[in-house]
Amino acid sequence: MSFIQEFDQHGAWRRQFALRLKLLSEWLVDNDLMEPGVRERLDQLHAQVRNDKIMVAFVAEFSRGKSELINAMFFAGYGRRIMPASAGRTTMCPTELGYDPEIPPCLRLLPIETRLQPQSLLDWRAATEKWERVDLDVNDPKQLAKAIQKVSEVRRVSQDEARSLGFWSDETPEDNPLPGSDGLVEVPKWRHALINMAHPLLKQGLVILDTPGLNAIGAEPELTVSLLPQAHAVVFILGADTGVTKSDLTIWRQHLAVASADAASRLVVLNKIDTLWDALSTTEQVQLQIAAQRVDSAEILGVSPRQVLAVSAQKGLLAKVNGDDNLLDASNLLELEHALGEDLLAQRRRILSSAVAAGIRSLQVETGRMVHARTRDLVEQIQELEGLRGKNAGVIKQMRLRIEQEQAEFDASGARIQAVRSVHLRLLKDLFALLGSTHLRNEVSALAKALKAPGIKLGVRRAYDDTFSRLRADLDKAQRMAADIQAMLDGSFRSLNAEYGFSLQVPTPPDLARFGQELVLIEKSHLQYLSLGNALRLAQPEFAERLARALMSRLRTVYDSAVNEVEIWNKSAAAQFDSQLRDRRRHFTRRIEAVSRIQQAAGGLDERITELQGMQAALTQVDAKLAELTELLTAPVAEDTAEPLSV
């Protein structure tokens, strides 16, 4: 199955999952089970499935055929090249291709001069007015290709300006661009490009990241600190005729090498195998040569040979455009597409399914608790009314007085509940402060100062180690604080349940440990800049400033996500108070109304008991339907998608 077919299947699964969530939401509303905590969790699940993106990053040194490979894999349906793929340097700035239905089809370009300003790339994304915009006609391949050609534009600047922008280093002159006869050098005109278009794969959540060569990668820390680590798969392209060159190895070691557990997310492509097709060599000889190159490349890069694939992007594109199945087979392009689809999409679908299943189970517990509390109240009320059979008016009157007394005692419990809430909010305030942006800035300030210090930064490695040690300690402390809050709520809930007959249950505490794992990944992605090989680059004030901004931006995202987890946990606990207080007040009102009806009509007792038994039977059906709906959402991922769910 090709990558496109696999992605279509993944998109169909996501749509089916979103539909089932929507049906569950409507059913909860219809059955008066959509409490604020449940709604919050459902909204999160909806967003998680709807906004799920799969980023595939294509990384290579210049002239490895990277943009041609993107054309062959994703845009052959246009019958021509869409991404610029001529000889020499093509993509001069990092280019993201994705789809946002809120934005018309367009190309947005961020001027390279923004590197001289303090905002991070993440901040610039929100400043839409600072980007140059070019509207795209997705139905006109010629206009589309011409517009996207702008990502290849360059500027000619002085060496001083190139230095300030990060493209000139006096310490490593071999990496500098060649000056022209006028002394000026070429640098990219744009810092970043965003292409928004309603391509079928992009609409289903695919994000393609096309990166420039080594010098441009290294000059933009946010690319390697933020974007590349977020990619679910990285396709690293080499020349089939050259194998792993020195500059290829530099890119791999500095930007792409990962822990063995994550190695499966890396695919290595030996491109341009058609250059090895030789009329003087037999097919078998060519295949042996390619196989040897695959083994050598795998050994040098430290990956499994099965992760090294040999293709011809140019012949694959030509074959797709002309409908030449034999040439397509010879290009090996489908083998690469299958590897991406099988390894990336299947794994991503399992991860997404597992994540939302955990949320659905929590939602089931919360809604199930409400159903069971209502059932218990009905059973108690039925038993209470059954006890009135054959009793005189005096006994019935006494029962009404007793219910009213219970109601008064329950109303007095409000102060106790407010006290628990007050303690809960005070503890949460301390937890939010620990994860807040002010505390984060304070923790990172020493490292930022060390990065911005002039000259060679001999002590920056210690500052990195100290900073990340403190950040990990903060998250460990936050986890302990969450556990303390959990214990406090558990004790309080037990007491309230015993004293007032509630069925309060502490929600599952937030798992902040996974954010600690993200800190480890961020730290690893920065270590490349602390090596001796990067000491001279790190000594450049402009580069160090960009690196500090990139770090803060990534850390802020992690901490914001942690805060969001705590907020959902808090709302889930608070919503239980509100729903059970409301249900209990409603329960007292119904008990008093029932006794009043019995006092007024002799036949009112049997009528009311029958009515309550009907409500009890309906709740039993609701409980069964809830189990059915949630079971479908937590079922293991199947290779095919299920039929729409009826409710």
Secondary structure, DSSP 8 states (H G I E B T S, - for coil): --HHHHHHHHHHHHHHHHHHHHHHHHHHHHTT---HHHHHHHHHHHHHHHT--EEEEEEE-TTSSHHHHHHHHHSGGGTS--S---SS----S-EEEE--TTS-SEEEEEEGGGGGSS--HHHHHH-GGGSEEEE--TT-HHHHHHHHGGGG-EEEE-HHHHHHHTS--SS-GGGS----TTS-EEEESEEEEEEE---HHHHTTEEEEE---HHHHHH-HHIIIIIHHH-SEEEEEEETTTBS-HHHHHHIIIII---GGGGGGEEEEEE-GGGG--TTS-HHHHHHHHHHHHHHHHHHHTS-GGGEEE--HHHHHHHHHHT-HHHHHHHTHHHHHHHIIIIIIHHHHHHHHHHHHHHHHHHHHHHHHHHHHHHHHHHHHHHHHHTTTT--HHHHHHHHHHHHHHHHHHHHTHHHHHHHHHHHHHHHHHHHHHTSHHHHHHHHHHHHHHHHSSS--TTHHHHHHHHHHHHHHHHHHHHHHHHHHHHHHHHHHHHHHHHH-----------THHHHHHHHHHHHHHHGGGSGGGHHHHTSHHHHHHHHHHHHHHHHHHHHHHHHHHHHHHHHHHHHHHHHHHHHHHHHHHHHHHHHHHHH-TTHHHHHHHHHHHHHHHHHHHHHHHHHHHHHHHS---SS-------
